Amino acid sequence: MSRGVAGLAASLLAGCGSPAVPPSPAPPLATPATASPAPQLNPPDPPGPAPEGMVWVPGGTFWMGCDREEMSDARPWHLAYVDGFWMDRNEVTNEEFARFVRATGYTTVAERRPDPRDFPGAPPESLVPGAVVFTPPGHPVRLDDHFQWWTYVKGASWRHPEGPGSDLRGRDKHPVVEVAWPDAVAYAEWAGKRLPTEAEWELAARGGQDRKTYGWGDEMKPGGRWMANIWQGPFPDENRAEDGYRGTAPVASFPAEGYGLYDMAGNVWEWCSDWYRPDYYGTLAAAGGVARNPAGPPESFDPQEPGVKKRVNRGGSFLCSDQYCSRYVLGSRGKGEPDTGTSNLGFRCVRGRAP
């Protein structure tokens, strides 16, 4: 079995699947609002001029998590503190990633032939470069088998997001996709940045708000307007594209959240630096107090696929639907096998107070 097919089964396709189930009973839904202090955010003033394409996220103490019953891996609410940091205003675009590749000659994971030593017994014809591509069926299907709409495509990569017959013409400003976690790390290091921790990402996505459902508030469509690039219609066979897009959208096509960040919900999932465990929030809450600059657990564990290491994804994608994957909700979490790229997965970077 090729790397991509293995990754497809392991990652549930960049987090967009049935919610993770922790190995122990789910923690309480939420901390009662009447007993919960408001977040104590740091002063908003940036420490200096903004690096190009970045905005200042002041940091502070905030309530982290989500109170939706079906999202047990995002419970319970717990207090976390993060220092202030700079964050990319947009998801990294094809144009920006191409600049990195030209400067470094970097070859992404999807463009490399899988090492036969990593897949003993796999037929040589299966060990070919490629990535996972959304391939919608032409009819309704059951939602308990994601192989109905995901396919490992030989030759798919960031340059060819839907396979060898596709390219990036007209998509310079779209987020780069089909990037594995090491690809995102390599870009970040070249740019003098890093991937955000999950806590940094969530604080930024909240835009200074306290326990709201979405980055723009509690109403899905304020004033009847779609606020993010997500799926409308029966998933996965009919996207009505009421928000204007059936696939990825150019970055900043929708309103920014409170800190001036775009596409923190929908468009493409974003890699974080943390390992994924569904019980991590319960561990932080049980420790009491405020988790300061939490960087994730020391190792990964997913009871849905023991033995398969995964990293955290955040934000949901253009494929997220309230019928199947509503991970555009603030505080919700995704997961992905680090060496698997998909056509709805990208990233953005952060930088500390000092370059």
Secondary structure, DSSP 8 states (H G I E B T S, - for coil): --HHHHHHHHHTTTT-SS----SS----S---GGG----EE-----SSS--TTEEEE--EEEEES---TT-GGG-S-EEEEE--EEEESS--BHHHHHHHHHHH----GGGS---GGGSTT--GGG---EEEEE---SS---TT-GGGTEEEEET-SSSSTTSTT---TT-TTSB--S--HHHHHHHHHHTT-B---HHHHHHHHHTT-SS-SBTTBS-SSGGG---SB---SSTTT----TTS-SS---TT-S---TTS---SSBSSEEEEEEE--TTHHHHHHHH-S-EES----SS---TTSTT---EEEES--TT-BTTTB-TTSTT--EEE-TT--BTTEE---EE-S--
